[in-house]
Amino acid sequence: MAKTITIRVDDRVYEIFQKAANGERRSISNFIENAALAYITNEQFVSDEEMEDIRTDKKLLQNLKKGIEDIEKGRYKIVR
């Protein structure tokens, strides 16, 4: 079931959304939904090729394992 959300944007941002939505022949709501999904998909997930690069990078894997060990042993500092 579809949900409704409300966002507040200033006039300048609204105009940008409106122009972009018009350019794609979409409603602003649909444009924002698709743009948000595209962003999340591109930024939060890695491609199969990128994951394979990660899995085969021995130095990276060693550094990750060392980092996990350091955390488990309390050898870290939170920087604010």
URLIN-V185819 format. One line per field, one symbol per residue. psi: psi as a letter, one per 30 degrees, with the letter a starting at -180 (. if undefined). burial: 1 if it has 9 or more other ideal C-beta (glycine too) atoms within 8 Angstrom, else 0. Layout:
psi: ???
burial: ???
This chain:
psi: kklklkkklleeeeeeeeeeeefghlleeeeeeeeeeeeeeeffllleeeeeeefgjeeeeeeeeeeeeeeeggilkkk.
burial: 00000000000001001101100000010111011000010000000000100100000010000000011000000000
